[in-house]
Amino acid sequence: MAIATFGAGCFWCVEAVFLRLTGVNAVRPGYSNGQMKDPTYKDVCTGGTGHAEVIQIDFDETIIPFEVLVEVMLHVHDPTTLNRQGADIGTQYRSGIYYHNESQKEGAQRVLTQIDESSLWPNPIVTEIVAAEEFYPAEDYHHNYFAKNPGNPYCIASVGPKLAKLTNKFPHLLVG
């Protein structure tokens, strides 16, 4: 199993997307790339810890390559808004690809450049590509949040459009 770590706004939304991909074995919401040891959701929400809300993905590279995960990530959220996804504002909601090795770094840069040069987004991509630092799992109630709370108004408004983008652009990648 390989590991990928992405920040793309609220981790509830991003987790729901990546759980639907063939070759993805697990998705964990959490916090990474900040200064505080063992941050909590409450800590990270202040914007003062430096952490991003992220998902960490266990995936089978022989089924779904890292570069495909990056492409999905850059399609399902707006990577052109700095420290913001919709109503979620703050550095904790920044767009980031947190690589675990040089191959991931190079692959992320290649895919980001291709998408940035395409007509997908009208503005330049601001997604950071930096080395993954320590990952802190989110509290249990955040795990599988959308599956447990499909009627939550925030989830309906935020997750629904991301899943529609996933289904429209990547139907061949979806589980079953």
Backbone torsions as a table, in degrees:
resi	resn	phi	psi	omega
1	MET	NA	139.9	174.1
2	ALA	-104.7	165.2	-179.5
3	ILE	-124.0	137.0	172.2
4	ALA	-127.7	146.2	178.3
5	THR	-131.8	124.0	-177.7
6	PHE	-130.9	143.7	168.0
7	GLY	-114.0	127.6	-176.9
8	ALA	-150.4	44.2	-176.5
9	GLY	93.3	-149.9	-178.0
10	CYS	-59.5	128.3	-177.2
11	PHE	-68.3	-21.3	176.1
12	TRP	-60.2	-43.5	-176.1
13	CYS	-69.1	-45.1	-176.2
14	VAL	-70.6	-38.8	177.2
15	GLU	-57.7	-44.6	-178.3
16	ALA	-60.0	-35.5	179.2
17	VAL	-69.0	-54.5	-171.9
18	PHE	-71.1	-22.5	175.6
19	LEU	-66.3	-16.6	-177.3
20	ARG	-91.7	0.7	-175.0
21	LEU	-94.5	134.6	173.6
22	THR	-63.2	134.2	179.7
23	GLY	96.2	-11.7	175.7
24	VAL	-91.9	122.7	-176.3
25	ASN	-97.4	-28.1	179.8
26	ALA	-158.4	147.9	175.0
27	VAL	-134.3	125.5	-179.3
28	ARG	-118.9	124.9	172.9
29	PRO	-79.1	149.3	178.3
30	GLY	-176.6	-158.2	-174.6
31	TYR	-132.0	141.3	180.0
32	SER	-152.8	164.5	172.8
33	ASN	61.0	46.9	175.5
34	GLY	-131.0	-172.9	-175.2
35	GLN	-101.0	-18.2	-174.1
36	MET	-90.9	138.3	175.5
37	LYS	-81.7	136.0	177.5
38	ASP	53.4	54.7	179.7
39	PRO	-70.3	153.8	173.7
40	THR	-105.9	170.3	176.6
41	TYR	-58.0	-42.7	179.6
42	LYS	-61.0	-42.3	178.2
43	ASP	-62.4	-49.0	-175.7
44	VAL	-65.6	-36.4	-179.8
45	CYS	-62.5	-20.1	177.7
46	THR	-71.2	-19.8	-176.3
47	GLY	79.7	1.1	-175.3
48	GLY	-95.4	-3.6	-177.5
49	THR	-92.3	-16.4	-177.1
50	GLY	83.6	-7.2	-178.8
51	HIS	-74.2	153.4	169.4
52	ALA	-104.7	145.3	167.0
53	GLU	-72.0	125.9	-176.5
54	VAL	-134.9	169.0	166.0
55	ILE	-120.5	143.1	173.7
56	GLN	-113.6	128.4	-171.2
57	ILE	-114.8	130.8	168.0
58	ASP	-96.8	123.8	-176.7
59	PHE	-142.3	158.4	178.7
60	ASP	-97.0	108.2	-177.5
61	GLU	-61.8	-22.4	179.5
62	THR	-77.4	-15.3	178.9
63	ILE	-103.1	-44.4	-179.7
64	ILE	-136.9	108.7	-179.1
65	PRO	-66.8	154.8	178.2
66	PHE	-53.8	-43.0	-177.8
67	GLU	-61.0	-32.4	177.1
68	VAL	-69.4	-39.9	176.1
69	LEU	-60.2	-42.3	178.3
70	VAL	-62.0	-44.0	179.5
71	GLU	-60.3	-44.1	177.4
72	VAL	-60.5	-48.3	-178.7
73	MET	-56.8	-43.2	-177.1
74	LEU	-75.9	-14.1	176.7
75	HIS	-90.7	-33.7	-170.0
76	VAL	-91.3	-7.7	172.9
77	HIS	-131.7	170.4	-179.7
78	ASP	-92.0	100.4	-177.5
79	PRO	-81.1	9.5	-178.3
80	THR	-102.4	-3.1	-179.7
81	THR	-104.5	124.3	-177.1
82	LEU	-78.2	121.5	175.1
83	ASN	58.1	39.2	-178.9
84	ARG	-161.9	139.6	167.7
85	GLN	-138.3	107.0	-177.7
86	GLY	59.4	-126.7	-178.3
87	ALA	-81.3	-8.2	180.0
88	ASP	-85.5	112.6	-174.8
89	ILE	-123.7	136.0	177.7
90	GLY	140.4	161.6	-178.3
91	THR	-61.6	-23.9	179.3
92	GLN	-68.1	-15.0	179.9
93	TYR	-104.7	17.1	-177.8
94	ARG	-66.1	156.7	177.1
95	SER	-88.0	124.4	-178.1
96	GLY	-151.9	144.1	171.3
97	ILE	-113.2	115.8	-174.2
98	TYR	-107.9	97.8	-170.9
99	TYR	-79.2	152.5	-178.3
100	HIS	-107.5	-7.6	177.2
101	ASN	-162.3	172.5	-177.1
102	GLU	-64.7	-34.4	178.8
103	SER	-62.6	-43.0	177.0
104	GLN	-64.7	-40.8	179.2
105	LYS	-59.1	-49.4	-179.1
106	GLU	-64.7	-42.7	178.5
107	GLY	-63.1	-42.4	179.0
108	ALA	-63.1	-44.2	179.9
109	GLN	-63.1	-41.0	-179.6
110	ARG	-63.6	-48.5	-178.4
111	VAL	-67.3	-43.1	179.6
112	LEU	-60.1	-43.4	179.0
113	THR	-62.8	-44.3	179.5
114	GLN	-60.3	-45.3	-178.5
115	ILE	-71.6	-38.0	178.7
116	ASP	-63.0	-34.0	-179.8
117	GLU	-83.6	-10.4	178.0
118	SER	-82.7	-177.1	178.4
119	SER	-98.7	17.2	-178.2
120	LEU	-62.1	-46.4	-177.6
121	TRP	-119.2	133.8	-178.7
122	PRO	-73.2	-19.6	-179.3
123	ASN	-113.8	160.6	179.7
124	PRO	-64.1	145.5	177.3
125	ILE	-74.4	134.8	-179.9
126	VAL	-113.2	11.9	-179.7
127	THR	-59.1	129.6	176.7
128	GLU	-83.9	144.3	174.1
129	ILE	-121.0	104.0	-177.4
130	VAL	-139.7	160.4	180.0
131	ALA	-60.7	140.1	176.5
132	ALA	-69.1	133.0	174.2
133	GLU	-104.4	-168.6	-176.6
134	GLU	-57.3	136.3	179.0
135	PHE	-101.9	131.5	176.8
136	TYR	-116.5	115.7	179.6
137	PRO	-59.7	142.8	175.3
138	ALA	-70.9	164.4	177.8
139	GLU	-58.5	152.6	-173.9
140	ASP	-52.9	-38.4	-175.4
141	TYR	-66.3	-14.2	177.0
142	HIS	-82.3	-21.8	-176.3
143	HIS	-71.9	128.8	-179.8
144	ASN	59.5	34.5	-172.7
145	TYR	-58.6	-47.0	-177.9
146	PHE	-64.0	-42.1	178.9
147	ALA	-62.0	-34.6	-179.6
148	LYS	-83.5	-20.5	-174.4
149	ASN	-135.1	53.5	-174.9
150	PRO	-65.2	-20.1	179.8
151	GLY	-90.3	-1.8	178.9
152	ASN	-60.8	125.2	-177.6
153	PRO	-56.0	-38.4	177.4
154	TYR	-61.9	-45.1	-179.0
155	CYS	-64.3	-41.6	179.1
156	ILE	-59.7	-45.5	-176.9
157	ALA	-73.7	-32.4	-173.3
158	SER	-100.8	-41.0	-176.6
159	VAL	-78.8	-41.0	-177.7
160	GLY	-51.1	-52.2	179.1
161	PRO	-62.3	-34.6	178.9
162	LYS	-67.6	-41.2	178.4
163	LEU	-67.3	-34.4	176.6
164	ALA	-64.5	-43.6	176.8
165	LYS	-60.1	-44.3	179.8
166	LEU	-60.1	-48.5	-177.6
167	THR	-64.9	-39.4	-178.5
168	ASN	-72.3	-41.0	-175.2
169	LYS	-89.6	-33.5	-171.4
170	PHE	-128.1	45.5	-178.2
171	PRO	-60.6	-28.6	-179.1
172	HIS	-70.7	-13.0	-178.9
173	LEU	-96.8	-8.6	-172.6
174	LEU	-76.5	145.4	176.4
175	VAL	-66.1	136.1	173.1
176	GLY	39.3	NA	NA
